Amino acid sequence: LNEAYQAQFRRTKADLEANPRGRQFDMSEAQVFGELDVFCRRLLKLLDLFSTVHQFRRLQAERIDVMLELCAAFFALLDELRGRRLD
């Protein structure tokens, strides 16, 4: 959705620049979409975290002795992360 909004913004800005007599955008793409870009990057990091948690749960379910200690350490870190207050 973010990419579609930015593509439309660029198309509209280019159309307006092609007609210099009309009203122009006087704001940058970074001003308009900066916070949305940061939010989208955070969402991608969360998706990666969810995927990692899913993979570790599958490893833990396999009950492979060597992996159990690693899984326990991972889930301890995950519990610590869950306990943090984030903005």
C-alpha positions as CSV (number, residue, x, y, z in Angstrom):
1,L,0.0,0.0,0.0
2,N,2.8,2.3,0.9
3,E,4.5,1.7,-2.4
4,A,1.3,2.3,-4.3
5,Y,0.8,5.6,-2.5
6,Q,4.3,6.7,-3.3
7,A,4.0,5.7,-7.0
8,Q,0.8,7.7,-7.3
9,F,2.5,10.6,-5.6
10,R,5.4,10.5,-8.1
11,R,3.0,10.2,-11.0
12,T,0.9,13.1,-9.8
13,K,3.9,15.2,-9.2
14,A,5.3,14.5,-12.7
15,D,1.9,15.3,-14.2
16,L,1.8,18.7,-12.4
17,E,5.4,19.4,-13.4
18,A,4.5,18.8,-17.0
19,N,2.0,21.7,-16.7
20,P,4.0,24.5,-15.0
21,R,1.0,26.9,-15.1
22,G,-1.0,24.8,-12.7
23,R,-0.6,24.4,-9.0
24,Q,2.5,22.4,-7.9
25,F,3.5,20.2,-5.0
26,D,5.8,22.1,-2.8
27,M,6.6,19.2,-0.5
28,S,9.1,16.4,-0.8
29,E,8.3,12.8,-0.9
30,A,10.4,12.3,2.3
31,Q,8.2,14.8,4.1
32,V,5.0,13.1,3.1
33,F,6.1,9.4,3.5
34,G,9.0,9.5,5.9
35,E,7.0,8.3,9.0
36,L,5.1,5.7,6.9
37,D,8.4,4.3,5.6
38,V,9.7,3.9,9.2
39,F,6.5,2.2,10.2
40,C,6.7,-0.2,7.2
41,R,10.3,-1.1,8.1
42,R,9.1,-1.9,11.7
43,L,6.4,-4.1,10.3
44,L,8.9,-6.0,8.2
45,K,11.1,-6.5,11.3
46,L,8.1,-7.8,13.2
47,L,7.2,-10.2,10.3
48,D,10.8,-11.5,10.4
49,L,10.6,-12.0,14.2
50,F,7.3,-13.9,13.9
51,S,8.9,-16.1,11.2
52,T,11.9,-16.8,13.5
53,V,9.6,-17.6,16.4
54,H,7.7,-20.0,14.2
55,Q,10.9,-21.7,13.1
56,F,12.1,-22.1,16.7
57,R,8.7,-23.5,17.8
58,R,9.0,-26.1,15.0
59,L,12.5,-27.0,16.1
60,Q,11.4,-27.3,19.7
61,A,8.6,-29.6,18.7
62,E,11.1,-31.9,17.0
63,R,12.7,-32.5,20.4
64,I,16.3,-32.7,18.9
65,D,18.6,-32.8,21.9
66,V,21.2,-30.5,20.5
67,M,18.5,-27.9,19.5
68,L,16.6,-27.9,22.9
69,E,19.3,-25.8,24.6
70,L,19.4,-23.3,21.8
71,C,15.6,-23.1,21.7
72,A,15.5,-22.5,25.5
73,A,17.9,-19.7,25.1
74,F,15.9,-18.2,22.2
75,F,12.6,-18.3,24.1
76,A,14.3,-16.8,27.2
77,L,15.4,-13.9,25.0
78,L,11.9,-13.7,23.5
79,D,10.4,-13.5,27.0
80,E,12.8,-10.7,27.9
81,L,11.8,-8.9,24.7
82,R,8.1,-9.3,25.6
83,G,8.7,-7.8,29.0
84,R,10.2,-4.5,27.6
85,R,8.1,-1.4,27.4
86,L,8.3,-0.2,23.8
87,D,7.0,3.1,22.3
